[in-house]
Amino acid sequence: MKFKSVFDIIGPVMIGPSSSHTAGAARIGRVARDLFGRQPAWAKIYLYGSFAETYKGHGTDIAIVGGLLDFDTFDERIKTSFELAKQVGMTYEFIPESAHTEHPNTARVVIGDQDGEMEMIGISIGGGKIEITELNGFPLRLSGNHPAILVVHDDKPGSIAKVATCLAEQNINIGHMEVSRKEQGQMALMVIEVDDPIDHTILDQIAMLPYITQVTQIAE
């Protein structure tokens, strides 16, 4: 196995004892918040595998709450995330599950407020790295290690090409892209990882394209 840097071996700068159970957990929470687009009012976190078995001892619970508060892995405030969540009025509940999952460090994060809710499944794959494998019932693969945009759209011919063309015209390179849908001709989801964050004016251009219903960007 080849490593790009020493940080791929020793893991990220972080608060907590475990890159998988603490740093990865914080990133799962933070990506969930990014995708939701605002501070959630409440959260239900379902934990599977080793997450469910050791989440209190390894700080997985305080890390996920810290991520939902938009704290990075090295933010000292993670240590007091429970108290800080109360200050902003966010309630939370951790629910250990016994069901088998493909990866032992799996969390299903359900968050919401009076305006809506969102469900996301994330896994911590080691070294503080994560993958998002499902969003509101859509299967996907999102690393959280690169800037990305998520485009909800109608499953119509030309939708994907129009988005790709818009990015190419702005000289934006696509590192990874995939599309999932629940049923043919219904709602679909594009996941596009890019090299650099995208200006909001470009996101607005994509949102104005035919058949596009929602555009969300998450930062690296």
N, C-alpha and C positions, 0 to 999 in steps of 0.2 A: 504494500500500500504506500502511495506517495502522499506527502503532506505539503501543502502550499507554504506553511509557515510554522514556526514553533508553537503558535497559539492553537494550531490544530491538534497538537499533542498534549499540551498542558491545560487546554481549555481557556475560557474567557476570564477576564477580570470580573469577580463576582462576590456577592455576599452569600454566605452559606457553605455547607460542607460538601456539596455534591454538584458537579456540573450537570449531571442528568436530572437529578431530583430537585435541584434548587434553581440553577441558572436556566436550564431548559424550561422548567415550570414557569419562571418569571416571563420568559419570552412567549410562551403559550398564552399567558394572561394578557400580555401587552399586545400581541397580534390580534387577539379577540377584541380588545378595546379599539384598536385601529380599524378593524373591519366594521365594528358597530358604529364608529364615527363620533362617539361622545362618551362621557362618563356614564356607565350603567348605574341604575338605581338599585338593582339587585342582581345576584348571581347564584346559580346552583351549579356546583362543580362535581361531576361524577368521576370517580377515580377507579382505575382498573389495574390489575397486576401488581407490580411492586409499588406503584404509586399508592394503591389502596392499602398496602401492608405497612408502609414505612413513612407515610406522608407527614405525620406529626414529628417524628424523630429527625427527619431530614429537612424539615422546613418547607416542604412542597406547598403546604397550605398558605403560609405567609408569603411565599414567593408568587404564587398565582394571584393572590389578592394584591400584592405589590404591582404586578404586571397590569392588572385591571385598573390600577391607579396611575398607570403610565410611567412606572419606575423602571429604569434599565437594570441590568443584572448587577451592576456595581454600585447602585444607589443605596446609601446607608439607610434611607427611609424604609427599605424593605423590612428591616428588623422590627419596625413598629407599624407595619401595614394594617394590622387589625384595628389598632387605635385610630389610625388616620382614616380608615374606611368609615368608622363611626362618625368622624368629624364631618365627612362630606355626605353622610346619609346613605351610604351603600351597605345594604345587608347582604350576607352571604351564607351559604350552607354547603358543607362538604359531605358527599354521599359515597362511601366505599361500596364498590360493586364486586360481585364474585364471578360475573360472566367472563368467559375467555375472550381475549382480543389477540390480534396478530402481533402486537408489540407490547411488552410488559409495562412500559411507561406511557400509559394512555390516559388522557383526560377528555371528557366531554363537557364543554363549557356552555351553559345556557345563561344568557344575560338579557336584561331588558329594562325598560322604563315605561312610563305611561304612553309613549309614542310608538312602541314596538318592541320586538325581541329578536334574538338571533341565537342560533345553535351552531357550535363549531367543535370538531374533534381534532385534537392535536396530539402528537407523540414526541417525546424527547429521545433523540437517537444517539445521544452521547456527546461529550465535549461541549455542552451548551447548545448544540444544534437541534433544531426541531423540524418537523414536517406537519403541515396542516393537511389532513386527509379527507375532510368533509366539511361543507358549509351549507347549512340549511337544507340538508338532504342531497346536495350536489357532491359527488365524489370529485376530488381534485388532488393535486400534489403541489404544495406551496412550501418552500423551504424557510421563508422568513429571513433569509440571509441576503436577499437582494431587494431593491425597490421593485414593487409590483403593482399592477392595476388589475382590478377585477371588474369585468364588464358583464352585467346582466342584460340579456337581449332576447328577442324573439328568434326562434330557430327558423330563420328564413335564408334562402340563397343570397350570397353576397355580403352578409353581415360581417363575417370574419374578414373577408378581403378588404372591406371599407375601413375597418379599424386598423388593419396592418398597413394599408396604404397611407392612412393619416399619420401613423407613426413614422413611416419611411420618409414622407415628405418633410418631417421635422428632424430628420437625421437621427432618429432614436433607434438604437439597436435592440432587437429582441433576443434575450438569452435563452428563454424557455417559454413555450406557449402550449396550452392544452385547452380543450373545450369539452364540457360535459353537458348532458341534457337528461331530463327525466323521461320525457316522451317526445317522439318525433313531431316536429312542428309546433312545440310548445315552448316554454321558457328554457333558456340555456345560459351557460356561464362560461365566459372566457377568463382564463388566468394567464397573465402575461408578465413575466419577469424581465426587467430591462436593466441596462448598465447603470443608469443614473436616474435620480428622481425626475418626474415629469412636471413641467410648469402647469399651473391650474388652467391657464388659457387653452392649453392643448387638451386637457381633460374636458373642458367645456366644449371644444370642437367635437370630441368623440361623442359626448352626450347628445349633441345635436344631430348625429347621424341617424338615418332611418333604422327603425326596429330596436334602438338602444333605449333601455329603460332606467339603468343605473350604472354609474361609474364610480369606483372607489379606489383610492390609492393608499397603499401601506408603505411606510418608509422602511429602510434597511434596519 
